[in-house]
Amino acid sequence: MLIRLNVTNFLSFDSPTEFSMMTSKESRHSNRTVKGAPHVPRVLQATGIWGANASGKSNLCRVLEYAQWMVVDGARPDAPTGRRPFRLRSAAASEPSKFEFEILVDFEGEERVFRYSFAVTSREVVEESLVEIRPASKKIFFSRKSSEGNSEFSLDWWDRRVISEEDRLFARFIAKGTKPNELFLHEAMDRNLALLGPIFRWFRDQLVVIRPDNEFFFMETHEPGRGELRNYAAKLLQAADTGIAKIEAIEVPAESMGMPPEMIEKMLDSITEE
């Protein structure tokens, strides 16, 4: 679960900009917050952003997509990082773009809060770190600073006495093999460093960006046992004054949907592939 996001010098975000799912001190409507472990901050189940056209709403989605791409796919060897600095300030092109995520992750069987951050220029990753946020302290897993292709890693978690020499050398080997334009988190998963798997999988599997121009998003509401979801979706649509009061699944021939044949064919092909 996303708790907080900070972005600097990317697209229309010049100065540090925060998007937070944290609740205020307001005590009403506590049923709308996520109930987690005692040390986990109160987080909203849902939130919204609004603003005029060209005010940056879509760019927030692009921030999430870019960070996900860097973690999951990564830049090709010796290729640009693909970051897009703020264009209305000339010095921004020479400054790094920074991304910081606070996320709630199921780690070793319990909910834990992590802060993962990285900063990139057009050619390299200049900073990267992973920290666990504890009730009264912070636990650093790793940190990295780079300049002109030379990276210095601090592998705090693997430098502890309880870690075997084999595991310590393996982590150092991965750090040594991390390319200048690549995240250590990405390389660690390519090399099967299982410890960082929950953080990587949050970006790969749990961070889902649904854009207005996405073609299809399938939500099964017709299966047995999904009545609660159907009722919730119907109430949501009714509250939005759409005129929809009920949702039910009815099987019909594709040809009877009143859609252009090429659109029906495209939709059926997509369903078959996925």
N, C-alpha and C positions, 0 to 999 in steps of 0.2 A: 504494500500500500504506500502511495506517495504521501508524505507528510509535508514536505516543503521543497520548493525548487527556487534556485537563484541563478540568474543568467546575466552576463555582462558582455557588452560589445558583440552582439550577434543580431543581424537583421535590424529591426527597428528599436532594439533594446541597447541603449548606449551605456548609461550608468547602471549600477547593480539594481536589478528588478526582482522582486520576490513574489512568488505565487505560493500561498500557504493554505493547507487544509486544517490548520490548527483552529480550535475553538477559542472564543473569547472567554472572559470570566463570567459571562451570563449563565445563570444556573437553570433557566427555563429550557424546556424542550430537550432535556438530557437524553430522551429516547432517540434523538437524531444523531447521536454521536456513536462512534465505534467503541465497543467495550473490549479492551485487551488486557494484557498483564498490568499489574499495579504500577509499574515504572514507565509504562507507555503513555505518552501524552494523549489528551483527548483530541480526537480527530473527527472531522465531519464525514458523514457517509457520502455526501454529495455537495458540490458547490457550483457556482456559475460565474462567468465573466460576461461583461457587456460593455458596449461602447459603440461609437460611430463607425461608419465605414472607414477602412484604412487606419484604424486606431491600434492595430497590433493583435487582434484576437486570433487570426489565423497564424500569425508568426509564433504564438505560443505553441501551437501544434507542431510547427516546424522545428522549434527548439527540442521538443520531445523526440521527434523523428530523427533529428540529426544525432542527438546523444545516443539513441538506440542503435543507429547505424554504426557509429564509431565503436560501440561496445560489441555488438553482435557480428557485424560484417568487417568493419575496419577498412582503412585505405589500402590500396595495393602498394607493394614495395616501391619506394621512391616516388610515389604519386602525391599530389597535394592532399591536404586533409579535407578539403571541401568546405571549410568554414566560411561564413559570409559576414564580415565585420560591418559595423555601422558605417553607412556611406556619407552621412551628412557632417562628418568631422574628419578632416584629412589625416590627423594623427592616428585615427582608429585602425587604419590598415596595418600599421606597424606594431600595434598592441595586441596581446593575446585575447581570444574570446574565452570566457570562463563559464563553467557549468558546475552547479553543486546540487546534489540530490540528498535529501534525508528520506529514508525509506524504512518501512516496517517489513521485516523479513523473517520467515520461519527458518531459524538457524540452529542446527543441532538439537531439534526437538522443542524449541521454545521461541517465542516472539522476541526479536531484538531490533533495536534501532541502529541503523548505520548511516554514516555520512560519506558519500562517495563524490569526489570532485575531480575535475580535470580542466586544464587550460591548454589551448592550442593556438598556434599561429598558422599561417597558410601552409607551412612545410613540416612542422614538428609539434609533438606534445611537449610542452615546457613544464607542466606540473601535473601531478596525479597523486591521489591519496585515498585511503580507505580507513575510516575510524569508526569504532563502535561507540555509541553514546550510551553511557551507563548512568544510573541514578545520581551518583556522586563523583563520577570520573569519566575518563575517556580511554579507550584502548586502541592504540594505533596498530593496524595490521601491516601497512606499508606506506611509503611516501616516495616521491620521485621529483627531482628537479633536473631540467635539461637546458643546455645552451649549445647552439651550433652543432647539434647532432650528438653531443656527449651527455649521457644521462648518469646521474648519481642516485642510487636506490638506497633507501633505509628499510630493510626487511625486518621490522621490529618483532613481528609475531614469530618468525623463524629463527631469530637470534636468541630466543629464550633457552635456558639450560635443558628444559624438558624435551626440546625438539631434537630428534636424532640427527646425526651428522649427514646421513643420506638425504633426509628431507630438506635440511638446510642447504646442501649443495644443489639439490634439484631446483629449489626456489631461486638460488643465485644464477643457475644455468638459464632459467627462463628469463630472469631480468636481463642477463647479458645478451640474450637473443631477441629481446624486444626491440623492434625497429624504431627509429626516431619518430616516424609518423604514426605509430601504433600505440594503443593503450596496453598497459601491462595486464589489465583485466582480460582483454581479448586474447592476448598471447597465452595467458595462464590457462584459459579454457581450451585453447588449441592444443596445449601440452598436457591437458587432463590434470590440472592442479585442483583436486576435488574440493579443497577447503573453500575456494572462492565461488564454487558452483551456485549457491543460493543467491548471491549478488548478481551474477551473470544471468541466471534464469529469470530474475525479476525483470531485467531489461528485455530479455527475449520473449518471455511468455506472459508476464503480468502487465507490462506496459503496452496497452492496446490503444492506438490512436485511430479514431474513426472520424474521417474528414467528411465534409458535406458532399464531396464529389466521389466518395467511395461508391462502387457500383452496387454491391450487395452486402448486406450484413444479416446473416441468418440467426434468428433467435427461436428456438423450439419452445412454443407455448402450448402445443397440442398433445404432448405426450402425457400418459397417466402420471399423476403426482405433481404436475406443473400448474395445478389450479391456482395456487397462491400467486404465482408469477403472472398468470393471465389476469387475475382480478386486480393485481397491483398495476399492471400496464393499462388496463381499462380505466381505472380510477385516475391515473395520471393523464390520460388522453381526455377524459371527461373534464377534469379540473382545468385543462388548457383550452376548454370551450371548443373542442374540435367537432362536437356532435356525436362522437363515438362513445357508446355506453357499454359495449360488450365485445369481447374477442373470442372467436371460435375458428377452428380449422375445418374447412370444407374442401374435399378433394374434387377438382374439376379438370377437364381436359385443357391442356395448354392453349389449344386453338380457340377456346371460348373466352379467353381473357381480354379480348379486344385490343391486343397489342400488335404492333407491326411484326410480321413473320421473322424479320432479321433480328429483332430484339428478343423474341421468344427463343430463337435458335442460340443466340449468344448467352442467354440466361441458362438454358438447359446445358449447354456446353460447360459453363462455369460450374454448375452443380455437379456434373459428372466428373470434372477434373478434381474438385475439392472434396 
